[in-house]
């Protein structure tokens, strides 16, 4: 677990990965069959406004919470999904191939359905397929594997970067942007924010970034900071969810307090919220929202919750709720994204 933290920090600063890609890049190009994603083709997008996909889905009984749709979806959401190349035997090497149907289906009906869909009322969702690093890249066993893992993340990020470049050139047209991600996606989103937004003109177009499930050193950024208020814009929302009282060994080894946002209060001055203020979690059944499942407690760079309350609790055997970072707070995230978009659009209109 210690190596996970080391790699995450290296990727956030972008130095380690970039310095080692040249050493291992040729290996990956052979393993991935030299397939270069062509982001002009819809098949290279897991979610795209011009194709029907699971991110379009809305859970039953969701009540529209804003009038944003009355004026159209005036915001874009660039979503980077988490790891779905989970076979630890690494049959495709350190990076996944883009044409693997099993991986793509798993991606589409897990993170695209249960995570990216949280933003579908307020924005057009773009989620590029990318040659993601295998889950083993977070747990290298030796120094050589550590170098290969860092290079694998860099290789994956190159696809995300190329997709974002294509998106900016062909789809954005000056529209406001939300960056959203989870887990490995957040590893790449941190770099994307640093390269394109932090201290850059594009920061003026950033509604907010929801960079979830990964450690974030506040010192990574010179201009971007954690969101402190529910309607603040141009800032970062981030959290990693654990059972209340659990001190993860790898978190103990971190030399800084990671950014953490309370996904129920969204207010740095209100760090503790009871589960009875949680309007809806989305767990096994996409069409069944469950209220009062999980609370939220900001604690030393992570988010704690008392043990979630729902039937068939798949989190009962683990104190690490990483897999459910979005699911536990689904309705709250939807509402908060709408609030920030309304604030951003209102502020933009009033400035003209």
Secondary structure as GFF3:
##gff-version 3
##sequence-region A 1 352
A	DSSP	alpha_helix	2	13	.	.	.	ID=ss1
A	DSSP	alpha_helix	15	31	.	.	.	ID=ss2
A	DSSP	three_ten_helix	42	44	.	.	.	ID=ss3
A	DSSP	beta_strand	45	47	.	.	.	ID=ss4
A	DSSP	three_ten_helix	54	56	.	.	.	ID=ss5
A	DSSP	three_ten_helix	68	71	.	.	.	ID=ss6
A	DSSP	beta_strand	75	80	.	.	.	ID=ss7
A	DSSP	alpha_helix	101	107	.	.	.	ID=ss8
A	DSSP	pi_helix	108	112	.	.	.	ID=ss9
A	DSSP	alpha_helix	113	114	.	.	.	ID=ss10
A	DSSP	three_ten_helix	116	119	.	.	.	ID=ss11
A	DSSP	beta_strand	123	128	.	.	.	ID=ss12
A	DSSP	three_ten_helix	135	138	.	.	.	ID=ss13
A	DSSP	alpha_helix	143	167	.	.	.	ID=ss14
A	DSSP	pi_helix	168	172	.	.	.	ID=ss15
A	DSSP	beta_strand	176	182	.	.	.	ID=ss16
A	DSSP	alpha_helix	184	196	.	.	.	ID=ss17
A	DSSP	three_ten_helix	201	205	.	.	.	ID=ss18
A	DSSP	beta_strand	206	212	.	.	.	ID=ss19
A	DSSP	three_ten_helix	218	220	.	.	.	ID=ss20
A	DSSP	beta_strand	236	237	.	.	.	ID=ss21
A	DSSP	beta_strand	241	243	.	.	.	ID=ss22
A	DSSP	alpha_helix	249	252	.	.	.	ID=ss23
A	DSSP	beta_strand	272	273	.	.	.	ID=ss24
A	DSSP	three_ten_helix	275	277	.	.	.	ID=ss25
A	DSSP	beta_strand	281	282	.	.	.	ID=ss26
A	DSSP	beta_strand	289	290	.	.	.	ID=ss27
A	DSSP	beta_strand	296	299	.	.	.	ID=ss28
A	DSSP	beta_strand	302	305	.	.	.	ID=ss29
A	DSSP	three_ten_helix	322	324	.	.	.	ID=ss30
A	DSSP	three_ten_helix	327	329	.	.	.	ID=ss31
A	DSSP	alpha_helix	330	350	.	.	.	ID=ss32
###
